[in-house]
């Protein structure tokens, strides 16, 4: 399966909470890095344990906003709304032999890092629109 489809299927299976299917898409020796929280998850079993934990994997929708691929590298931007906050992630996935071998994910919430006042004269509010050409089918 081509890398873009592997990663698209990953997000579909995460949203469906189908952890067995997610595990099939992750290489046994995968390394997933979360620099924002200074964590590295080594191995498929550890990744599945983290993302399937009841405190982490409650009923959430996952909307893929963008997905782009260049060879074995796939970049996604996703949004996961919660009752109290919206999470966004940009993820850099490396796919090897039809499985995810590694990733680096940056998670945040829009507005979490407010703009400093000194920039007010140089910037305008960000409009959250995504052209259809930048999203996956």
N, C-alpha and C positions, 0 to 999 in steps of 0.2 A: 504494500500500500504506500502511496506517495506521502511524503512528510506532512504536507498541508492537511491531507485527509486524516492522518493519524491524530494530529493535534485537534482538529475539528471534532473528531469522534471522542477524544478525551474529554473535552468540555461537555459534550452531549451526555456522556456516561456519568460525569461528575454531577451534572444537574439531575440526572435520573437516580442518583444514589446507588448506582450499579457497580459496587466496589470490585466484584469479581471481573467485570468487563474492563474496569479501569486498570486493574492489575495486569491484564493481558497486554495492555498498551505500554507498560512501563518495564524497562529492562531491569533484570535482577540487580545489577550493580549501578543503577541510576543514581545520580547526585543532583539534588534539587537545592538551590541556594535562595535564601530569603534575606538579602542584605539589610533591609529595613529593620528587621528584628535580630540581625546578626546570628542567623541559624543556618545550618547545613543539614539536610536530611540525606543520609546515605543508605541506599538500598530500597528496593521495591516495597518490602514488608514494612519498613519504617514510614515510607511515604503514605501507604494505604492506612496504617495505624493513625497517622496524624490527621489526614483529611476525612477519615470516616468516624473520628471520635464524636460522640454524641454532643459534646459542648461546641464542637466546631462545625459539624455537618448538619445543622438543623435544616428545616425546609427552606431552601433558598432557590430563587430562580437565578440562572446564569445567562446573561445576554452577551454574546460575542459581538463587540462593536467593530473590530477590525481583525483581519487575519491575513498575513502576508508571508510568503515563503521565498527563499532563495537557496536552492539546493537542499541541504539537510537542516538548515536553520529556518525556524518558523517563529514569527512574532505575532502575539495576540494581545489585544486590549479587550478586557471583559469588565462587565459591571454586575455587581451582586447587591441588589437593594435589600436592606433590612428595615425593620420597623423604625429604628432610631437613626440610621445612617446608611449611606450608600458607599460600598467599597468599589474601588477600581483597581485593576491590576494590569500591568504591562509585563508580559512574560516572553523570555527568549528561550525557545525550546530547541534542543538538538536531537534529531531523530537518526537512529542507526539501525539498519536492518528491520525497518518497520516498527520499531519501538522507541520510546523516549529514553534517551541515554542520559540526558542532563537538562537542567533548566536554571534560569536565574529569574526570579519574579520580584517585582516591585509593587507592593500593595500600599494604598493610601485611600483617603476619603477626600473628595473635592471640598475645598475650603478649609481643610485641616491645617494648612500652613498659610495663614492670611498674608496678603501682600503688604509690604511696609508702606507707610504713608508717603515717603519721599518719592515713590514711583508713580503716584497718582496722576501727575501731569504728563506722563509718558505712555500710559497704558489705558486700555478700556476693558470692561468686563468680558470674560470669555463666553461666547455663545456656544452651547453644546450641540453642535450639529455635525453629522457625519455623512459625507456624500456616499451614495450607494456604491460607487466604484471602489470604495475602501473597505467594504464589508464583504464577508463570505456569503455565498449562496446557501 
